[in-house]
Amino acid sequence: MIFRKRYLVIAALMLFLSVGFSGNVVAPIDNYFEISKNLDIFGKLYREVNSFYVDDIDPNKFMRSGIDAMLEGLDPYTTFISASEIEDYRFMSTGQYGGIGAVIGKRDNRIIISEPYFNYPAQKAGLMAGDEIIQIDQEVINPDNSQTVDVRNLLRGQPQTALKLKIVREGVDKPMDFDVIREEIKIDNVPYFGMVDNEIGYISLTGFTRDASNEVKHAFESLKKDNPALKGMILDLRANPGGLLFEAVDISNLFVPQGETIVETRGKIEGSLKVYQGKNNPVDTEIPLAVLINRRSASASEIVSGVMQDLDRGVILGQRSFGKGLVQTTRPLSYNTQLKITTAKYYTPSGRCIQAINYGERDEDGSVVKIPDSLKKAFKTANGRTVYDGGGIEPDLEVKLPEYHTVTRELIRQNMIFDFATHFRVIHPEIPAAREFKITDQIFNDFEAFVKSKNFEFETKTEKEIEKLKELMVEESYEDDLQSDLESIKTKIAREKGNDLRAFKDEISKILKTEIVTRYYYKKGEIEASFDLDNHISDAVKILKDKKKYAEILARNN
């Protein structure tokens, strides 16, 4: 197996080298012989294996295995894109595809609609979150071996084409039929913008596909125009994985002067050293900004937050970002395939690269190496504040993530909250507005009864530790003397567990409220419901309203 995999890697390597000459990279003269030799080896090896291997070989799978194994030794962002994957890649770049406009997922071997997008075919046809898809046109969905990717491909297609869905819905005795017309689906980079209160605006930015900067600009200008009392803006980049570099540049330019250096890219090929400056007139260079980030804010998100931090244009709140400072470009290959390859690293205005992992170095076990603190360098912001490279963007103000109790985490993991929201939506046609809706005692009592009816069980950390203790007791021959004491503790824990839902009602209710509101008001309602529950937003509002504290954070600290 190891011998065969090695040949697969070599084969793919030869293919990769053969297309490498289509760019501007000039290989050293000393490498020409090695490249020529290995290309010859590759061709003969591929022919011999296909001719003489004991079993039939699928040429496509054979080659793909080698390509994937070879690229595995590089960074995870350098990938081969087959012809069948081009559509998915195009969606990642543009946010557009032809389909019904819904997120689907697999739960308990059921393919269900997790979230229909507002005003798109699924929602307009009457499909709801929690609906189980059992048939698409003539294709019956097999619950045992259906994969979400297969169902997704069946749902996608050319706009204005029709498909029939058969679904199972809670509270309805028979399967329901729906006629849906596919549309061009454009996932907004800004799913929501609005006012947290009379003075503080909020923009949620979840992607950096084409037109992201125009969407942010429109959101900001609309809020500014419609709210004369606007005194601060929250830009939420949490869980934003990034996207197009030029969109990050243009979004940063909305808040910094024209001509300001925003980001620099540096690579080894000719032309990879580029300096990107703001080329447009900004929309506002003065309004106080609070930028929210977390551990899933990456790439373009880190460019924007890094620019705001380096130029002291806004306060960064949250947790340390992901740490992806690598730039990818696509190279066309044969037969409508492409190579997405890391070609450069980007550097924020202070000169720092936030890349947190050195993929060029690996431990003996093959794992990648994180950049140690001892090798990180200090840089200065415009006001002289000290910032560091090599570890993502460190927030100016850290906001702790909520630490949910085991019972809450298990309610989420076992889909109890999702399923109750589905049940709730079936029996309640409408609810108050998102920010007005409350989890009343009656709703929570209904939730408790629902959970009990589903035979919800979970294991606490304490119970897990007791099991470990039992093993040690056996190993050290204490089980006879202490077994009764241990059983007594377990009985008390079980009794206390029965009260956990009530004991942690507040934190459970926050998540329950958001899930229920989403059923009625979709993404907009989900975000609005979070305004009164999200400590990141509440902390940002406090900072933006405290002019003295805001100025102190951005002032020189040494």
Buried (B, 14 or more C-beta within 10 A) or exposed (E): EEEEEEBBBBBBBBBBBBBBEEEEEEEEEEEEEEBEEBBEBBBEBBEEBEEEEEEEBEEEEBBBBBBBBBBEEEBEBBBBBBEEEEEBBEBBBBBBBBBBBBBBBBBEEBBBBBBBBBEBBBBBBEBBBBBBBBBBEEEEBEEEEBEBEBBBBBBBBEBEEEBEBBBBBBEEEEEBEBEBEBBEBBBBBBBBBBBBEEBBBBBBBBBBBBBBBBBBBBBBEBBBEEBEEBBBBBBBBBBBBBBBBBBBBBBBBBBBEEEBBBBBBBBEEEEBEBEBBBEEEBBEBEBBBBBBBBBBBBBBBBBBBBBBBBBBBBBBBBBBBBBBBBBBBBBEBEEEBBBBBBBBBBBBBBEBBBBBBBBEEEEEEEEEEEBEEEEBEEBBBBEEBEBBBBBBBBBBBEBEEEEBBBBBEBBBEBBBBBBBBBBBBBEEEEBEEBEEBEBEEEBBEBBBEBBEEEEBEBEBEEBEEBEEBBEEBEEEEBBEEEEEEBEEEBEEEEEEBEEBBEBBBEBBBBBBBBBBBBBBBBBBBBBBBBBEBBEBBEBBBBBBBEEEEBEEBBEEEE
